[in-house]
């Protein structure tokens, strides 16, 4: 006599499907930004002058975050508006609502901090263990600053591509 499937198997399948969907959605934003985003260059600033390499990543803070000034409402969100400049894009505003698209400007999805904006998805750049000493020396030579090539998609999601400290380039 064939056995009927237990309802618990159906629930298990639903739970597994939901978990798989969540896991797939996490990297989807960065993958979409990598494939269809606009190239930007951001300048990093020192975060911890004593230990710029915490483990195998560089802790990053962005000059654009600082230059954007205080958060401006209305709205509950946070958008860091950057403007094209050389050698790196510059922060223009930290807004509560996403601004309309403009030429030479991009709005990056951010989070509110004490009076400003922070790009939560771009706070660390992972360094291969074999290149750690080289990157640390290059960052010391450049005054602990670096340029980071990134891409920002139409929804304001950002993915970091390369870190450039002087002549040293580390890419993903």
Phi, psi and omega in degrees: 000129181291143180271140174282146176290137180285144177299336181294330177293322178295317178295319179298317179297320179295315179299315179296320179296318178296316179296319177297320178297319178296314180297324179288328183287332183299304181279353183300318181299315180290323178296319179295319178296320180296320184277322188235015183273167176267138181287134175224159174238126179245143177263128178268157178237162179299137175258307179231102185297340180273332183216078180293334178254103179263103186076233180244036175218156174265125175281127187245142167229147188251134176301325180299325177296316181291315184291339183292340178083191184289157178297139180235123176281184004282177179104158181257350183276193175211126179229123176268115180267124178242153182237140180300134177202171178242140003277349182226154175296151182243149178286137182244322182197157172240108189247153178279337178237148180292128180282161176293152180298142177223151176297144176068011178227148178222143175255123180257134176298127185225186172226150180287142174235193179296084176089000182213205180235152176220140178269099188293331183275004184226044182260349182221141173236118185281137184244133175299141183306321183294341183250006185301310182296320179298315180293319179299317178295318180296321179291325176298317181294329183265015180072028178067021175249159178206159172258140180236124175278133183219171172230142179237126180273179184296340179266004178087009177279142184239144173229135180273135183251308184218147173248130180237115176239102186063232180273355181274127180234128176239121183241161177256000000 
